[in-house]
Amino acid sequence: MYKLATLEFIKKAKTLKLLSQKTQTTSKIQTFSSIKLLI
């Protein structure tokens, strides 16, 4: 379960990096917070 969440996080981070560095940073924080809640 944790590995799947990590893969999704990496996938999202890579996609957002192409769009915008600011968006990537914001999403990273939000996604990381979500992963913390799942654990």
PDB file with SEQRES, HELIX, SHEET and CRYST1 records, atoms N, CA, C and O in Angstrom:
SEQRES   1 A   39  MET TYR LYS LEU ALA THR LEU GLU PHE ILE LYS LYS ALA          
SEQRES   2 A   39  LYS THR LEU LYS LEU LEU SER GLN LYS THR GLN THR THR          
SEQRES   3 A   39  SER LYS ILE GLN THR PHE SER SER ILE LYS LEU LEU ILE          
HELIX    1 AA1 TYR A    2  LEU A   19  1                                  18    
HELIX    2 AA2 GLN A   21  LEU A   38  1                                  18    
CRYST1    1.000    1.000    1.000  90.00  90.00  90.00 P 1           1          
ATOM      1  N   MET A   1       0.843  -1.192   0.000  1.00  0.00           N  
ATOM      2  CA  MET A   1       0.000   0.000   0.000  1.00  0.00           C  
ATOM      3  C   MET A   1       0.882   1.248   0.000  1.00  0.00           C  
ATOM      4  O   MET A   1       0.643   2.190  -0.756  1.00  0.00           O  
ATOM      5  N   TYR A   2       1.897   1.243   0.851  1.00  0.00           N  
ATOM      6  CA  TYR A   2       2.806   2.387   0.945  1.00  0.00           C  
ATOM      7  C   TYR A   2       3.586   2.580  -0.357  1.00  0.00           C  
ATOM      8  O   TYR A   2       3.806   3.708  -0.799  1.00  0.00           O  
ATOM      9  N   LYS A   3       3.999   1.468  -0.965  1.00  0.00           N  
ATOM     10  CA  LYS A   3       4.764   1.552  -2.217  1.00  0.00           C  
ATOM     11  C   LYS A   3       3.915   2.159  -3.326  1.00  0.00           C  
ATOM     12  O   LYS A   3       4.409   2.959  -4.121  1.00  0.00           O  
ATOM     13  N   LEU A   4       2.637   1.781  -3.383  1.00  0.00           N  
ATOM     14  CA  LEU A   4       1.742   2.331  -4.396  1.00  0.00           C  
ATOM     15  C   LEU A   4       1.578   3.829  -4.210  1.00  0.00           C  
ATOM     16  O   LEU A   4       1.573   4.583  -5.183  1.00  0.00           O  
ATOM     17  N   ALA A   5       1.444   4.260  -2.973  1.00  0.00           N  
ATOM     18  CA  ALA A   5       1.301   5.687  -2.675  1.00  0.00           C  
ATOM     19  C   ALA A   5       2.559   6.444  -3.089  1.00  0.00           C  
ATOM     20  O   ALA A   5       2.487   7.558  -3.608  1.00  0.00           O  
ATOM     21  N   THR A   6       3.708   5.823  -2.851  1.00  0.00           N  
ATOM     22  CA  THR A   6       4.987   6.447  -3.209  1.00  0.00           C  
ATOM     23  C   THR A   6       5.109   6.579  -4.724  1.00  0.00           C  
ATOM     24  O   THR A   6       5.565   7.606  -5.227  1.00  0.00           O  
ATOM     25  N   LEU A   7       4.699   5.534  -5.449  1.00  0.00           N  
ATOM     26  CA  LEU A   7       4.776   5.582  -6.907  1.00  0.00           C  
ATOM     27  C   LEU A   7       3.860   6.667  -7.462  1.00  0.00           C  
ATOM     28  O   LEU A   7       4.227   7.383  -8.394  1.00  0.00           O  
ATOM     29  N   GLU A   8       2.661   6.786  -6.880  1.00  0.00           N  
ATOM     30  CA  GLU A   8       1.726   7.825  -7.313  1.00  0.00           C  
ATOM     31  C   GLU A   8       2.314   9.200  -7.038  1.00  0.00           C  
ATOM     32  O   GLU A   8       2.192  10.115  -7.852  1.00  0.00           O  
ATOM     33  N   PHE A   9       2.957   9.334  -5.874  1.00  0.00           N  
ATOM     34  CA  PHE A   9       3.588  10.601  -5.481  1.00  0.00           C  
ATOM     35  C   PHE A   9       4.669  10.996  -6.485  1.00  0.00           C  
ATOM     36  O   PHE A   9       4.740  12.146  -6.916  1.00  0.00           O  
ATOM     37  N   ILE A  10       5.509  10.030  -6.850  1.00  0.00           N  
ATOM     38  CA  ILE A  10       6.597  10.289  -7.814  1.00  0.00           C  
ATOM     39  C   ILE A  10       6.000  10.659  -9.176  1.00  0.00           C  
ATOM     40  O   ILE A  10       6.470  11.575  -9.850  1.00  0.00           O  
ATOM     41  N   LYS A  11       4.958   9.926  -9.560  1.00  0.00           N  
ATOM     42  CA  LYS A  11       4.306  10.181 -10.846  1.00  0.00           C  
ATOM     43  C   LYS A  11       3.731  11.594 -10.889  1.00  0.00           C  
ATOM     44  O   LYS A  11       3.900  12.315 -11.873  1.00  0.00           O  
ATOM     45  N   LYS A  12       3.053  11.979  -9.815  1.00  0.00           N  
ATOM     46  CA  LYS A  12       2.475  13.318  -9.741  1.00  0.00           C  
ATOM     47  C   LYS A  12       3.565  14.380  -9.730  1.00  0.00           C  
ATOM     48  O   LYS A  12       3.452  15.401 -10.409  1.00  0.00           O  
ATOM     49  N   ALA A  13       4.612  14.141  -8.962  1.00  0.00           N  
ATOM     50  CA  ALA A  13       5.704  15.106  -8.849  1.00  0.00           C  
ATOM     51  C   ALA A  13       6.359  15.336 -10.215  1.00  0.00           C  
ATOM     52  O   ALA A  13       6.657  16.474 -10.580  1.00  0.00           O  
ATOM     53  N   LYS A  14       6.580  14.255 -10.965  1.00  0.00           N  
ATOM     54  CA  LYS A  14       7.203  14.382 -12.279  1.00  0.00           C  
ATOM     55  C   LYS A  14       6.300  15.151 -13.236  1.00  0.00           C  
ATOM     56  O   LYS A  14       6.769  16.015 -13.977  1.00  0.00           O  
ATOM     57  N   THR A  15       5.014  14.843 -13.220  1.00  0.00           N  
ATOM     58  CA  THR A  15       4.063  15.521 -14.100  1.00  0.00           C  
ATOM     59  C   THR A  15       3.992  17.001 -13.788  1.00  0.00           C  
ATOM     60  O   THR A  15       4.015  17.840 -14.688  1.00  0.00           O  
ATOM     61  N   LEU A  16       3.905  17.316 -12.499  1.00  0.00           N  
ATOM     62  CA  LEU A  16       3.806  18.716 -12.086  1.00  0.00           C  
ATOM     63  C   LEU A  16       5.093  19.483 -12.352  1.00  0.00           C  
ATOM     64  O   LEU A  16       5.067  20.691 -12.587  1.00  0.00           O  
ATOM     65  N   LYS A  17       6.217  18.779 -12.315  1.00  0.00           N  
ATOM     66  CA  LYS A  17       7.502  19.434 -12.593  1.00  0.00           C  
ATOM     67  C   LYS A  17       7.506  19.991 -14.018  1.00  0.00           C  
ATOM     68  O   LYS A  17       8.081  21.047 -14.283  1.00  0.00           O  
ATOM     69  N   LEU A  18       6.864  19.275 -14.915  1.00  0.00           N  
ATOM     70  CA  LEU A  18       6.791  19.730 -16.299  1.00  0.00           C  
ATOM     71  C   LEU A  18       5.891  20.959 -16.414  1.00  0.00           C  
ATOM     72  O   LEU A  18       6.114  21.822 -17.263  1.00  0.00           O  
ATOM     73  N   LEU A  19       4.882  21.030 -15.560  1.00  0.00           N  
ATOM     74  CA  LEU A  19       3.929  22.146 -15.608  1.00  0.00           C  
ATOM     75  C   LEU A  19       4.468  23.388 -14.924  1.00  0.00           C  
ATOM     76  O   LEU A  19       4.504  24.470 -15.509  1.00  0.00           O  
ATOM     77  N   SER A  20       4.894  23.216 -13.657  1.00  0.00           N  
ATOM     78  CA  SER A  20       5.351  24.379 -12.900  1.00  0.00           C  
ATOM     79  C   SER A  20       6.077  23.972 -11.641  1.00  0.00           C  
ATOM     80  O   SER A  20       5.626  23.083 -10.918  1.00  0.00           O  
ATOM     81  N   GLN A  21       7.209  24.622 -11.370  1.00  0.00           N  
ATOM     82  CA  GLN A  21       7.989  24.307 -10.166  1.00  0.00           C  
ATOM     83  C   GLN A  21       7.206  24.674  -8.911  1.00  0.00           C  
ATOM     84  O   GLN A  21       7.243  23.944  -7.920  1.00  0.00           O  
ATOM     85  N   LYS A  22       6.500  25.799  -8.948  1.00  0.00           N  
ATOM     86  CA  LYS A  22       5.706  26.230  -7.793  1.00  0.00           C  
ATOM     87  C   LYS A  22       4.594  25.237  -7.510  1.00  0.00           C  
ATOM     88  O   LYS A  22       4.351  24.870  -6.361  1.00  0.00           O  
ATOM     89  N   THR A  23       3.920  24.806  -8.569  1.00  0.00           N  
ATOM     90  CA  THR A  23       2.825  23.849  -8.423  1.00  0.00           C  
ATOM     91  C   THR A  23       3.361  22.528  -7.876  1.00  0.00           C  
ATOM     92  O   THR A  23       2.720  21.886  -7.045  1.00  0.00           O  
ATOM     93  N   GLN A  24       4.539  22.131  -8.350  1.00  0.00           N  
ATOM     94  CA  GLN A  24       5.160  20.891  -7.893  1.00  0.00           C  
ATOM     95  C   GLN A  24       5.423  20.944  -6.402  1.00  0.00           C  
ATOM     96  O   GLN A  24       5.111  19.999  -5.677  1.00  0.00           O  
ATOM     97  N   THR A  25       5.992  22.036  -5.946  1.00  0.00           N  
ATOM     98  CA  THR A  25       6.327  22.179  -4.531  1.00  0.00           C  
ATOM     99  C   THR A  25       5.072  22.123  -3.678  1.00  0.00           C  
ATOM    100  O   THR A  25       5.044  21.440  -2.654  1.00  0.00           O  
ATOM    101  N   THR A  26       4.035  22.838  -4.093  1.00  0.00           N  
ATOM    102  CA  THR A  26       2.777  22.857  -3.349  1.00  0.00           C  
ATOM    103  C   THR A  26       2.170  21.460  -3.309  1.00  0.00           C  
ATOM    104  O   THR A  26       1.728  21.001  -2.256  1.00  0.00           O  
ATOM    105  N   SER A  27       2.149  20.787  -4.455  1.00  0.00           N  
ATOM    106  CA  SER A  27       1.563  19.457  -4.536  1.00  0.00           C  
ATOM    107  C   SER A  27       2.365  18.452  -3.721  1.00  0.00           C  
ATOM    108  O   SER A  27       1.798  17.555  -3.098  1.00  0.00           O  
ATOM    109  N   LYS A  28       3.687  18.606  -3.729  1.00  0.00           N  
ATOM    110  CA  LYS A  28       4.540  17.708  -2.951  1.00  0.00           C  
ATOM    111  C   LYS A  28       4.162  17.775  -1.480  1.00  0.00           C  
ATOM    112  O   LYS A  28       4.032  16.746  -0.817  1.00  0.00           O  
ATOM    113  N   ILE A  29       3.988  18.988  -0.974  1.00  0.00           N  
ATOM    114  CA  ILE A  29       3.635  19.172   0.438  1.00  0.00           C  
ATOM    115  C   ILE A  29       2.263  18.558   0.710  1.00  0.00           C  
ATOM    116  O   ILE A  29       2.082  17.864   1.710  1.00  0.00           O  
ATOM    117  N   GLN A  30       1.301  18.809  -0.172  1.00  0.00           N  
ATOM    118  CA  GLN A  30      -0.046  18.280  -0.001  1.00  0.00           C  
ATOM    119  C   GLN A  30      -0.059  16.762  -0.090  1.00  0.00           C  
ATOM    120  O   GLN A  30      -0.704  16.095   0.718  1.00  0.00           O  
ATOM    121  N   THR A  31       0.654  16.213  -1.075  1.00  0.00           N  
ATOM    122  CA  THR A  31       0.691  14.764  -1.254  1.00  0.00           C  
ATOM    123  C   THR A  31       1.405  14.090  -0.085  1.00  0.00           C  
ATOM    124  O   THR A  31       0.977  13.035   0.384  1.00  0.00           O  
ATOM    125  N   PHE A  32       2.488  14.698   0.380  1.00  0.00           N  
ATOM    126  CA  PHE A  32       3.237  14.154   1.500  1.00  0.00           C  
ATOM    127  C   PHE A  32       2.364  14.125   2.750  1.00  0.00           C  
ATOM    128  O   PHE A  32       2.410  13.173   3.528  1.00  0.00           O  
ATOM    129  N   SER A  33       1.571  15.175   2.935  1.00  0.00           N  
ATOM    130  CA  SER A  33       0.656  15.243   4.077  1.00  0.00           C  
ATOM    131  C   SER A  33      -0.386  14.133   3.969  1.00  0.00           C  
ATOM    132  O   SER A  33      -0.749  13.509   4.966  1.00  0.00           O  
ATOM    133  N   SER A  34      -0.862  13.894   2.745  1.00  0.00           N  
ATOM    134  CA  SER A  34      -1.856  12.844   2.516  1.00  0.00           C  
ATOM    135  C   SER A  34      -1.271  11.473   2.830  1.00  0.00           C  
ATOM    136  O   SER A  34      -1.933  10.636   3.443  1.00  0.00           O  
ATOM    137  N   ILE A  35      -0.029  11.245   2.408  1.00  0.00           N  
ATOM    138  CA  ILE A  35       0.640   9.969   2.668  1.00  0.00           C  
ATOM    139  C   ILE A  35       0.812   9.777   4.176  1.00  0.00           C  
ATOM    140  O   ILE A  35       0.628   8.672   4.684  1.00  0.00           O  
ATOM    141  N   LYS A  36       1.159  10.839   4.884  1.00  0.00           N  
ATOM    142  CA  LYS A  36       1.326  10.767   6.336  1.00  0.00           C  
ATOM    143  C   LYS A  36       0.020  10.342   6.992  1.00  0.00           C  
ATOM    144  O   LYS A  36       0.023   9.572   7.953  1.00  0.00           O  
ATOM    145  N   LEU A  37      -1.101  10.846   6.469  1.00  0.00           N  
ATOM    146  CA  LEU A  37      -2.411  10.506   7.025  1.00  0.00           C  
ATOM    147  C   LEU A  37      -2.738   9.033   6.785  1.00  0.00           C  
ATOM    148  O   LEU A  37      -3.396   8.393   7.606  1.00  0.00           O  
ATOM    149  N   LEU A  38      -2.273   8.500   5.651  1.00  0.00           N  
ATOM    150  CA  LEU A  38      -2.546   7.105   5.317  1.00  0.00           C  
ATOM    151  C   LEU A  38      -1.788   6.127   6.216  1.00  0.00           C  
ATOM    152  O   LEU A  38      -2.263   5.026   6.492  1.00  0.00           O  
ATOM    153  N   ILE A  39      -0.615   6.541   6.663  1.00  0.00           N  
ATOM    154  CA  ILE A  39       0.228   5.651   7.469  1.00  0.00           C  
ATOM    155  C   ILE A  39      -0.347   5.507   8.877  1.00  0.00           C  
ATOM    156  O   ILE A  39       0.221   4.797   9.707  1.00  0.00           O  
TER     157      ILE A  39                                                      
END                                                                             
